[in-house]
Amino acid sequence: MPRDRTTPDPKRARRKAKPPAAGASTAHTRLNRGSPEAKATSAEAARNDAEQFRRLAEEAREVRDHHRDALETIRQERERWRETAESARAASEDARVAAEEARKATVDAVTATAETLKVTLEQMKVVEEMRRTLREIKDATKLEHN
């Protein structure tokens, strides 16, 4: 099959490429230039860098997971505090209702005691009036016998 001359051949383009200017060496050209030992050292350095980045990423994930766990613990603690506060509010409302009922019962008891004292006073007045009447009768009877 004949080759289309409009599409450049990648191998030919690499062969025709000019070498970089002095001092403008790139990582790619450094890898392609030099001895196999230099290439192996470069590859090892790249692997070491990749491993270091992988470790850093793993540490970042661990820190993120630790923070997520801490936030979940804080959320659960807040929920427990909210439930405790709600229980305390309900108990406070129950205590307020009980105190109001006790106040009403006390007012009723004081009112009943006042009514009882009023009736007792009226009865004492009646008894005193009866004593006076009996004394008067007794005094009148003594006078008649004399």
C-alpha angles and dihedrals in degrees: 000000000000117000120244107238093204092072112069119234108241093214092050091047090054092049092049095045114114118239114255118266118267111283092014096096115151128207090252094053090045089056093049093046127067140027126328088249090058090049091049090049090049091049091048090050090050090050090049091050091048090049091049091051090047090052091047090050090049091049090049090051090049091050090047091049090048091051091047090052091048091050091049090051090050091048091051091047090051089050090052090049090049091051091047091049090049091050090048091049091051091047090048091052090049090050091049091052091047091049091050091050090048090050091051090047090050092049089049091049092049090047091049090048090050090050091048091050090048091052091045090051091050090049091049089051089051091048091048090049089050091051091051090049091049091049090050090049091047092048090047091049092051090052092051093051093054 
